[in-house]
Amino acid sequence: MSQWHVIKLELAPIEEFPNGSPGRAFLLRLPLGRDGTIDGARLADAPRSAFVRRFWPNEPDRSGMIFPCTSGWTLAFAGEETGQYCVLEDGPATPGNVLTVRNAAGVRLPFRVLSVKED
């Protein structure tokens, strides 16, 4: 059975940030299976137990909900206009792995899984 975890993602190296960026991060609370993938059935049973927080320099922190979409998992932030969201593409949330987040403009950014802690 899957367990709820808190996952920290940090921007991995890209051209603009060759060493990555600890200030650009996401904190997620999700149910993960043994393989580190999101347990969609468990998330559907308790959608309000999941959350996302986005940390970005020079911008207020944003928080919101997580739900499935055709290409992964939608990260919908409270107070944002319709269509202003990110998509976390499918992949195992295991330390050291890189997951891709696509913003509302379609820009795909790599985020390294920094930590995964059982909650």
N, C-alpha and C positions, 0 to 999 in steps of 0.2 A: 504494500500500500504506500502511496506517496505521502510525503510529509511537507509541511509548509516551511519555506526557507526565506531568508532575507539575502538578496543577491546585490552586490555592489559592482557596477560597471564603470569603467573609466576610459576616456577617449584614448584609443591606441594610436601609435604613430601614423601621421599623415603628412603630406607635403608641408602644410602650414605649421604643424607641430611635430617635428621629427622625433621628439622624445615622448610623444603623447601629451596629455594634459590632465593632471589630477583634478583641476578645477572644473572640468567638464565631465559630469558623472550622472549616473542614474542609480537610484536605490529602489529595488523591486521586492515585493513580498508575494511569492507565488508557491503553489504546490508543485513539487518536482518529483518525478519518478526516480528510480535507482540509477537510470542512465543520464540524469540531469535534464531531461526534457520536461516541459510544462505538462502537467496532467490536466488536460482540458475538461474532463468529466468532473474532477474534483473542484476545479475553478468554477464550472457551471453550477455546482451545488452550493457554493458559497462565494459568489462574486464580490461581495462587499468586504470579504476578508483579504482580498488582494489590493495592493496599492502600488503606485509609482510616484517617486519624487525625482525631479530633475534639478540639478545644480549647475549653474552656468555663471561665469564671472560677469559682473556688471549687469545682471538681470535678477529679478526676484526669483526665489525658488518657486517651482510649480509642482503641484501634486494632482493626482487624479486616479482614474480607474484603468483596469486592463481587461480587454475582452477579445475573443477570437475574431479574425478576419480572414479573407481568402489567402493572403500571403504571409500570415504569421499571427501577430498579436498587436492589437491597437492599444496605444498608450494615449488615452484621452485625458486632457488636463482640464481641471475645473476652471470655469470662467473664460475659457477660450471660445472663439467663434467656431461655428460649424466648419469642419474641414481643417481645423488647426490641430493636428495630432501627429504622432510619430508611429511608425510600425516597427516592432521588434521582429526580425525575421527568425524563423525556426532554427533551432540548433541547441545543443546541450549547454546548460549553464554550469560548467565545471571550471574550477580555478585554472586560469591560464588560457582558456579557450577564448576565441574572438567571436563576438556576435555582431551582427549588422543592425543598425537602427537607421531607418529612412524617415526623414522629416517631411513635413507637409509640402515642401517644395520639390520633393523627390530626390534630394541629396542623400546618398548612402554614406554613413560613417561607421568605421569599425570601433567597437568597444570591447576592451579586454575584461574578462570576468576576474575581478580582483579578489572577491571573497564570496563564499556561500556558507551561510550559517543556519543551522536548524532553528526554527522559531517555535 
